[in-house]
Amino acid sequence: MGETILESSREFFNLVIKPILEKEFPVENRQACFGFFGYGSEVLKQDDAFSKDHHWGVRVNGLLPEKVFKNRNEEIQEVVRAQLPDTWRGQSLTGKLSDGWCLSLSSFEDYLVQTLGIDHAPKTHEEWLGIPEEDIMHIVAGEVWHDHSGRFTAIRQTLEGYYPEPVRLRRIAHWCRYFSGMGTYALKRAILRSNELYATTAFAKAIRLGIQLAFLLDKKFFPYDKWLLVYFDRLPRLATPLRPLVNEAVSLSTGWDRKLELLDTMADILDVTMVTDGIIRPHPKFSGSATSGYRITEHAYAEIMQGLPKQIRTMVPVWDQIYLERWHSGYVSTLDLAAWDEILNLTPVNEEPK
C-alpha cells in the first residue's frame, strides 16, 4: 500500500516547506500553524479513487494571525512557490485545490469564523450551541505539524473535550424532537395519505437524525453525511444494536410500513439508553397512536428541556453549515466561471454534426 496523500503532504511540509519558512520568514513561522486539516475526505482518511477529481492533492494548510496574513500572505506565497519542485512523490503541486496549489494560507480568525462562527474556542453554552456539529470535524480532524504558539492546538483540545453537559442535553432534546416530530410522525402521516414524496423526505430526515442522536448519546461528534455510516460503526455502544435496523431500513426493497417499524424500534433503543444514562427518568411503557405514530422520543424531549438552564431552553442548536456556506458563497463569486466549471468536472459537449 502506497503513501496516503496525508502522509505525502506531511513529508512535503517537513522536508520542503518548513525549511523555506524557517529561513525566509522566521518571525511569521513562529506565529503560524501548519498541518493537514479542514475540508475534504482525505482529512478524515476516507479519500479513495473517487476523491481525486476535485480539491485533492498534496497540500499544506496554514493559519496566520489576521494582521500577519494581510501584510505578508502574498509575499510568503510568492517566495515559497518560487522554490518548489513541480511535483512531489509523483503528485503535481498545482491542480484543483481551492486556491490552485499546494500551500493554502488563511487568516486564523477568518478560518475559525467560516467554520465555527466564532474566532476563538467556545466559552459559553450559547457559543457551543451556535456551532454546526459536523464542522467541528474541520477543526479536530487531520493533523497539526507545527504550532509554535499553541493557539490552534488549544482550540482543538477544547473541542476534543466534547460538549459541556447542558449543551449536550440541549442538543439531545432537539434531536429527540426532530427525530420523532419531523421524522417518524411525518412518515406515519405520509403513509396514511399515500404521499410518497412526503414519505421519502420524512424517512430521510428520521434515519439521519436517529443516527446522529446515537452519536450524541455515545458522546462522539458526527461527521458530514457522506461518512456518517463509517463513523457510526465506531460508536462504542449504539452501533451494535442499531446498525442492523439501519441496514434494513435504508434498503430500497423495504416497504414504508416496515421502515416505520424499524424507526420505532430505534426509538425504543434510544429511549432505553437515555433512561440507563440517567438523562430521563424510568417511565411506563407507551403505545403509539394509529394516526400520530409512536412519538416516544418527544417524551424525552420535554423532560430534558424542563431540566435545562433557562437561558438555553429556547436556543435552537445550529446544525446546518451556515458559516461555511457564507464563506463558500463569497469564494465562488470571485472565481472565473470556466475555472469553477472545471472544478465541477463540467466539460462542454461537442456540437452534434449537422
One Martini backbone bead per residue (centre of mass of N, CA, C, O) as a GRO file, in nm:
protein
  354
    1MET     BB    1   0.094   0.037   0.024
    2GLY     BB    2   0.077   0.355  -0.021
    3GLU     BB    3   0.081   0.664   0.021
    4THR     BB    4  -0.080   0.902   0.152
    5ILE     BB    5  -0.165   1.229   0.119
    6LEU     BB    6  -0.095   1.295   0.410
    7GLU     BB    7   0.192   1.178   0.417
    8SER     BB    8   0.304   1.340   0.180
    9SER     BB    9   0.245   1.619   0.308
   10ARG     BB   10   0.417   1.592   0.561
   11GLU     BB   11   0.687   1.550   0.417
   12PHE     BB   12   0.677   1.809   0.249
   13PHE     BB   13   0.684   2.003   0.482
   14ASN     BB   14   0.946   1.907   0.633
   15LEU     BB   15   1.142   1.916   0.361
   16VAL     BB   16   1.034   2.201   0.223
   17ILE     BB   17   0.860   2.424   0.363
   18LYS     BB   18   0.991   2.464   0.643
   19PRO     BB   19   1.279   2.561   0.556
   20ILE     BB   20   1.181   2.814   0.411
   21LEU     BB   21   1.040   2.953   0.651
   22GLU     BB   22   1.282   2.957   0.849
   23LYS     BB   23   1.458   3.137   0.657
   24GLU     BB   24   1.246   3.370   0.539
   25PHE     BB   25   1.009   3.343   0.802
   26PRO     BB   26   1.063   3.331   1.125
   27VAL     BB   27   0.842   3.505   1.258
   28GLU     BB   28   0.589   3.390   1.115
   29ASN     BB   29   0.638   3.091   1.188
   30ARG     BB   30   0.590   3.132   1.503
   31GLN     BB   31   0.272   3.225   1.439
   32ALA     BB   32   0.211   2.961   1.301
   33CYS     BB   33   0.004   2.709   1.141
   34PHE     BB   34   0.058   2.358   1.049
   35GLY     BB   35  -0.118   2.123   0.822
   36PHE     BB   36  -0.397   1.870   0.802
   37PHE     BB   37  -0.694   2.036   0.742
   38GLY     BB   38  -1.046   2.053   0.720
   39TYR     BB   39  -1.134   1.981   0.402
   40GLY     BB   40  -1.213   1.660   0.323
   41SER     BB   41  -1.174   1.318   0.312
   42GLU     BB   42  -0.862   1.308   0.378
   43VAL     BB   43  -0.886   1.412   0.673
   44LEU     BB   44  -1.053   1.130   0.744
   45LYS     BB   45  -0.930   0.893   0.576
   46GLN     BB   46  -1.156   0.859   0.302
   47ASP     BB   47  -1.004   0.851   0.054
   48ASP     BB   48  -1.031   0.789  -0.300
   49ALA     BB   49  -1.060   0.762  -0.633
   50PHE     BB   50  -1.304   0.976  -0.626
   51SER     BB   51  -1.143   1.222  -0.482
   52LYS     BB   52  -0.949   1.321  -0.742
   53ASP     BB   53  -1.146   1.533  -0.913
   54HIS     BB   54  -1.132   1.733  -0.650
   55HIS     BB   55  -0.970   1.889  -0.412
   56TRP     BB   56  -0.681   1.729  -0.470
   57GLY     BB   57  -0.371   1.686  -0.285
   58VAL     BB   58  -0.102   1.823  -0.210
   59ARG     BB   59  -0.100   1.966   0.131
   60VAL     BB   60  -0.094   2.288   0.311
   61ASN     BB   61  -0.208   2.414   0.608
   62GLY     BB   62  -0.241   2.766   0.696
   63LEU     BB   63  -0.208   2.984   0.989
   64LEU     BB   64  -0.264   3.335   1.045
   65PRO     BB   65  -0.268   3.613   1.168
   66GLU     BB   66  -0.446   3.860   1.043
   67LYS     BB   67  -0.219   4.074   1.009
   68VAL     BB   68  -0.012   3.886   0.879
   69PHE     BB   69  -0.179   3.796   0.640
   70LYS     BB   70  -0.223   4.078   0.509
   71ASN     BB   71   0.097   4.155   0.494
   72ARG     BB   72   0.234   3.842   0.397
   73ASN     BB   73   0.100   3.637   0.210
   74GLU     BB   74   0.203   3.703  -0.080
   75GLU     BB   75   0.504   3.674  -0.019
   76ILE     BB   76   0.506   3.388   0.081
   77GLN     BB   77   0.392   3.257  -0.172
   78GLU     BB   78   0.611   3.351  -0.372
   79VAL     BB   79   0.866   3.238  -0.232
   80VAL     BB   80   0.778   2.943  -0.214
   81ARG     BB   81   0.703   2.884  -0.509
   82ALA     BB   82   0.994   2.944  -0.630
   83GLN     BB   83   1.114   2.668  -0.451
   84LEU     BB   84   0.953   2.454  -0.602
   85PRO     BB   85   0.864   2.181  -0.722
   86ASP     BB   86   0.647   2.027  -0.948
   87THR     BB   87   0.679   1.766  -0.769
   88TRP     BB   88   0.551   1.502  -0.530
   89ARG     BB   89   0.557   1.181  -0.542
   90GLY     BB   90   0.392   1.226  -0.830
   91GLN     BB   91   0.267   1.498  -0.740
   92SER     BB   92   0.113   1.767  -0.807
   93LEU     BB   93   0.138   2.125  -0.705
   94THR     BB   94  -0.096   2.155  -0.907
   95GLY     BB   95  -0.460   2.233  -0.913
   96LYS     BB   96  -0.779   2.134  -0.762
   97LEU     BB   97  -0.757   2.357  -0.557
   98SER     BB   98  -0.882   2.627  -0.402
   99ASP     BB   99  -0.589   2.796  -0.490
  100GLY     BB  100  -0.416   2.592  -0.706
  101TRP     BB  101  -0.232   2.488  -0.458
  102CYS     BB  102  -0.054   2.343  -0.184
  103LEU     BB  103  -0.061   2.628  -0.037
  104SER     BB  104  -0.288   2.712   0.234
  105LEU     BB  105  -0.368   3.032   0.333
  106SER     BB  106  -0.495   3.173   0.645
  107SER     BB  107  -0.684   3.323   0.859
  108PHE     BB  108  -0.739   3.237   1.169
  109GLU     BB  109  -1.008   3.389   1.217
  110ASP     BB  110  -1.154   3.323   0.950
  111TYR     BB  111  -1.154   3.016   0.973
  112LEU     BB  112  -1.323   2.998   1.230
  113VAL     BB  113  -1.573   3.153   1.130
  114GLN     BB  114  -1.630   2.964   0.875
  115THR     BB  115  -1.674   2.715   1.081
  116LEU     BB  116  -1.795   2.821   1.384
  117GLY     BB  117  -1.858   3.157   1.410
  118ILE     BB  118  -1.584   3.186   1.568
  119ASP     BB  119  -1.243   3.309   1.692
  120HIS     BB  120  -1.282   3.086   1.922
  121ALA     BB  121  -1.325   2.919   2.183
  122PRO     BB  122  -1.574   2.804   2.346
  123LYS     BB  123  -1.731   2.954   2.656
  124THR     BB  124  -2.034   2.908   2.609
  125HIS     BB  125  -2.331   2.765   2.560
  126GLU     BB  126  -2.408   2.944   2.321
  127GLU     BB  127  -2.154   2.892   2.151
  128TRP     BB  128  -2.182   2.588   2.128
  129LEU     BB  129  -2.477   2.598   1.993
  130GLY     BB  130  -2.355   2.769   1.731
  131ILE     BB  131  -2.229   2.497   1.631
  132PRO     BB  132  -2.170   2.294   1.380
  133GLU     BB  133  -2.092   1.975   1.424
  134GLU     BB  134  -1.952   1.885   1.152
  135ASP     BB  135  -1.737   2.130   1.174
  136ILE     BB  136  -1.555   2.023   1.400
  137MET     BB  137  -1.391   1.833   1.213
  138HIS     BB  138  -1.234   2.084   1.075
  139ILE     BB  139  -1.053   2.095   1.344
  140VAL     BB  140  -0.988   1.792   1.473
  141ALA     BB  141  -0.898   1.686   1.222
  142GLY     BB  142  -0.616   1.549   1.143
  143GLU     BB  143  -0.311   1.753   1.137
  144VAL     BB  144  -0.047   1.891   1.342
  145TRP     BB  145   0.298   2.012   1.286
  146HIS     BB  146   0.276   2.335   1.351
  147ASP     BB  147   0.260   2.521   1.685
  148HIS     BB  148   0.419   2.744   1.860
  149SER     BB  149   0.176   2.895   2.013
  150GLY     BB  150  -0.089   2.688   2.053
  151ARG     BB  151  -0.365   2.799   1.953
  152PHE     BB  152  -0.496   2.573   1.780
  153THR     BB  153  -0.453   2.339   1.978
  154ALA     BB  154  -0.637   2.451   2.204
  155ILE     BB  155  -0.898   2.436   2.040
  156ARG     BB  156  -0.894   2.138   1.981
  157GLN     BB  157  -0.899   2.049   2.281
  158THR     BB  158  -1.167   2.174   2.357
  159LEU     BB  159  -1.338   2.012   2.150
  160GLU     BB  160  -1.240   1.722   2.233
  161GLY     BB  161  -1.386   1.751   2.524
  162TYR     BB  162  -1.656   1.834   2.456
  163TYR     BB  163  -1.951   1.889   2.572
  164PRO     BB  164  -2.126   2.036   2.776
  165GLU     BB  165  -2.387   1.895   2.927
  166PRO     BB  166  -2.614   2.105   2.864
  167VAL     BB  167  -2.555   2.099   2.561
  168ARG     BB  168  -2.601   1.805   2.503
  169LEU     BB  169  -2.897   1.802   2.609
  170ARG     BB  170  -3.007   2.010   2.410
  171ARG     BB  171  -2.942   1.840   2.160
  172ILE     BB  172  -3.095   1.587   2.232
  173ALA     BB  173  -3.371   1.721   2.245
  174HIS     BB  174  -3.380   1.813   1.952
  175TRP     BB  175  -3.346   1.531   1.822
  176CYS     BB  176  -3.596   1.408   1.947
  177ARG     BB  177  -3.800   1.598   1.816
  178TYR     BB  178  -3.714   1.549   1.510
  179PHE     BB  179  -3.723   1.245   1.485
  180SER     BB  180  -4.026   1.248   1.546
  181GLY     BB  181  -4.186   1.510   1.447
  182MET     BB  182  -4.013   1.515   1.149
  183GLY     BB  183  -4.029   1.197   1.105
  184THR     BB  184  -4.223   0.962   1.213
  185TYR     BB  185  -4.479   1.127   1.210
  186ALA     BB  186  -4.460   1.207   0.910
  187LEU     BB  187  -4.453   0.919   0.796
  188LYS     BB  188  -4.726   0.826   0.896
  189ARG     BB  189  -4.892   1.038   0.739
  190ALA     BB  190  -4.788   0.961   0.456
  191ILE     BB  191  -4.895   0.675   0.455
  192LEU     BB  192  -5.198   0.742   0.503
  193ARG     BB  193  -5.179   0.941   0.225
  194SER     BB  194  -4.997   0.833  -0.005
  195ASN     BB  195  -4.712   1.010   0.028
  196GLU     BB  196  -4.409   0.965  -0.116
  197LEU     BB  197  -4.261   1.229  -0.091
  198TYR     BB  198  -4.298   1.267   0.214
  199ALA     BB  199  -4.185   0.994   0.296
  200THR     BB  200  -3.898   1.038   0.189
  201THR     BB  201  -3.822   1.293   0.356
  202ALA     BB  202  -3.895   1.183   0.639
  203PHE     BB  203  -3.708   0.938   0.644
  204ALA     BB  204  -3.440   1.080   0.596
  205LYS     BB  205  -3.451   1.247   0.853
  206ALA     BB  206  -3.486   1.021   1.064
  207ILE     BB  207  -3.232   0.846   1.013
  208ARG     BB  208  -3.030   1.071   1.058
  209LEU     BB  209  -3.119   1.163   1.346
  210GLY     BB  210  -3.091   0.888   1.484
  211ILE     BB  211  -2.787   0.860   1.440
  212GLN     BB  212  -2.702   1.131   1.570
  213LEU     BB  213  -2.816   1.060   1.850
  214ALA     BB  214  -2.615   0.834   1.904
  215PHE     BB  215  -2.369   1.016   1.919
  216LEU     BB  216  -2.464   1.186   2.162
  217LEU     BB  217  -2.484   0.939   2.360
  218ASP     BB  218  -2.165   0.857   2.291
  219LYS     BB  219  -1.983   1.113   2.270
  220LYS     BB  220  -1.979   1.185   1.945
  221PHE     BB  221  -1.888   1.319   1.661
  222PHE     BB  222  -2.038   1.404   1.369
  223PRO     BB  223  -2.030   1.388   1.041
  224TYR     BB  224  -2.079   1.417   0.744
  225ASP     BB  225  -2.287   1.218   0.558
  226LYS     BB  226  -2.084   1.051   0.385
  227TRP     BB  227  -1.945   0.943   0.688
  228LEU     BB  228  -2.156   0.836   0.895
  229LEU     BB  229  -2.130   0.520   0.886
  230VAL     BB  230  -1.833   0.490   0.952
  231TYR     BB  231  -1.864   0.627   1.239
  232PHE     BB  232  -2.098   0.461   1.350
  233ASP     BB  233  -1.928   0.188   1.372
  234ARG     BB  234  -1.752   0.328   1.625
  235LEU     BB  235  -1.950   0.302   1.831
  236PRO     BB  236  -1.948   0.163   2.150
  237ARG     BB  237  -2.279   0.095   2.171
  238LEU     BB  238  -2.499   0.170   1.920
  239ALA     BB  239  -2.411   0.011   1.669
  240THR     BB  240  -2.501  -0.281   1.728
  241PRO     BB  241  -2.823  -0.240   1.757
  242LEU     BB  242  -2.865  -0.034   1.496
  243ARG     BB  243  -2.741  -0.130   1.226
  244PRO     BB  244  -2.952  -0.345   1.129
  245LEU     BB  245  -3.185  -0.141   1.112
  246VAL     BB  246  -3.057   0.047   0.906
  247ASN     BB  247  -3.006  -0.149   0.677
  248GLU     BB  248  -3.308  -0.217   0.632
  249ALA     BB  249  -3.433   0.069   0.608
  250VAL     BB  250  -3.254   0.168   0.346
  251SER     BB  251  -3.374  -0.029   0.177
  252LEU     BB  252  -3.556  -0.039  -0.119
  253SER     BB  253  -3.720  -0.314  -0.034
  254THR     BB  254  -3.837  -0.151   0.196
  255GLY     BB  255  -4.116  -0.072   0.325
  256TRP     BB  256  -4.284   0.173   0.485
  257ASP     BB  257  -4.393   0.018   0.731
  258ARG     BB  258  -4.119  -0.109   0.805
  259LYS     BB  259  -3.958   0.147   0.841
  260LEU     BB  260  -4.126   0.247   1.081
  261GLU     BB  261  -4.070   0.010   1.269
  262LEU     BB  262  -3.762   0.054   1.282
  263LEU     BB  263  -3.773   0.339   1.400
  264ASP     BB  264  -3.924   0.253   1.659
  265THR     BB  265  -3.699   0.068   1.759
  266MET     BB  266  -3.488   0.286   1.780
  267ALA     BB  267  -3.641   0.456   1.987
  268ASP     BB  268  -3.628   0.247   2.216
  269ILE     BB  269  -3.319   0.235   2.239
  270LEU     BB  270  -3.277   0.537   2.297
  271ASP     BB  271  -3.458   0.548   2.546
  272VAL     BB  272  -3.310   0.339   2.722
  273THR     BB  273  -3.041   0.490   2.721
  274MET     BB  274  -3.147   0.744   2.870
  275VAL     BB  275  -3.224   0.593   3.124
  276THR     BB  276  -2.950   0.458   3.189
  277ASP     BB  277  -2.800   0.755   3.191
  278GLY     BB  278  -3.008   0.966   3.340
  279ILE     BB  279  -3.164   1.169   3.148
  280ILE     BB  280  -3.412   0.997   3.220
  281ARG     BB  281  -3.676   0.862   3.356
  282PRO     BB  282  -3.843   0.619   3.441
  283HIS     BB  283  -4.107   0.450   3.250
  284PRO     BB  284  -4.366   0.361   3.107
  285LYS     BB  285  -4.516   0.211   2.874
  286PHE     BB  286  -4.581   0.290   2.534
  287SER     BB  287  -4.817   0.378   2.297
  288GLY     BB  288  -4.927   0.438   1.999
  289SER     BB  289  -5.070   0.589   1.717
  290ALA     BB  290  -5.271   0.547   1.439
  291THR     BB  291  -5.195   0.863   1.341
  292SER     BB  292  -4.911   0.966   1.500
  293GLY     BB  293  -4.763   0.751   1.627
  294TYR     BB  294  -4.432   0.705   1.782
  295ARG     BB  295  -4.349   0.965   2.034
  296ILE     BB  296  -4.120   0.899   2.255
  297THR     BB  297  -3.888   1.117   2.218
  298GLU     BB  298  -4.081   1.358   2.309
  299HIS     BB  299  -4.076   1.288   2.601
  300ALA     BB  300  -3.775   1.346   2.641
  301TYR     BB  301  -3.769   1.633   2.545
  302ALA     BB  302  -3.941   1.757   2.775
  303GLU     BB  303  -3.775   1.662   3.019
  304ILE     BB  304  -3.509   1.793   2.944
  305MET     BB  305  -3.598   2.089   2.909
  306GLN     BB  306  -3.701   2.125   3.213
  307GLY     BB  307  -3.379   2.082   3.321
  308LEU     BB  308  -3.272   2.333   3.200
  309PRO     BB  309  -3.135   2.609   3.155
  310LYS     BB  310  -3.307   2.890   3.072
  311GLN     BB  311  -3.102   3.026   2.858
  312ILE     BB  312  -3.128   2.741   2.657
  313ARG     BB  313  -3.419   2.646   2.592
  314THR     BB  314  -3.468   2.858   2.331
  315MET     BB  315  -3.212   2.744   2.196
  316VAL     BB  316  -3.121   2.663   1.881
  317PRO     BB  317  -2.939   2.450   1.737
  318VAL     BB  318  -2.679   2.434   1.521
  319TRP     BB  319  -2.660   2.229   1.203
  320ASP     BB  320  -2.592   2.402   0.981
  321GLN     BB  321  -2.350   2.527   0.731
  322ILE     BB  322  -2.353   2.856   0.740
  323TYR     BB  323  -2.056   2.956   0.751
  324LEU     BB  324  -1.948   2.803   0.507
  325GLU     BB  325  -2.153   2.923   0.303
  326ARG     BB  326  -2.068   3.212   0.325
  327TRP     BB  327  -1.783   3.167   0.224
  328HIS     BB  328  -1.846   3.013  -0.043
  329SER     BB  329  -2.004   3.236  -0.183
  330GLY     BB  330  -1.763   3.432  -0.195
  331TYR     BB  331  -1.564   3.249  -0.346
  332VAL     BB  332  -1.730   3.185  -0.607
  333SER     BB  333  -1.777   3.491  -0.693
  334THR     BB  334  -1.449   3.513  -0.779
  335LEU     BB  335  -1.467   3.319  -1.007
  336ASP     BB  336  -1.409   3.175  -1.283
  337LEU     BB  337  -1.636   2.996  -1.455
  338ALA     BB  338  -1.444   2.793  -1.591
  339ALA     BB  339  -1.304   2.704  -1.327
  340TRP     BB  340  -1.556   2.597  -1.189
  341ASP     BB  341  -1.632   2.387  -1.405
  342GLU     BB  342  -1.373   2.223  -1.365
  343ILE     BB  343  -1.421   2.143  -1.071
  344LEU     BB  344  -1.710   2.006  -1.163
  345ASN     BB  345  -1.669   1.848  -1.435
  346LEU     BB  346  -1.749   2.054  -1.671
  347THR     BB  347  -1.800   1.978  -2.013
  348PRO     BB  348  -1.826   2.047  -2.323
  349VAL     BB  349  -2.032   1.963  -2.574
  350ASN     BB  350  -2.018   1.866  -2.868
  351GLU     BB  351  -2.130   1.934  -3.155
  352GLU     BB  352  -2.355   1.828  -3.357
  353PRO     BB  353  -2.384   1.713  -3.651
  354LYS     BB  354  -2.564   1.839  -3.931
   0.00000   0.00000   0.00000
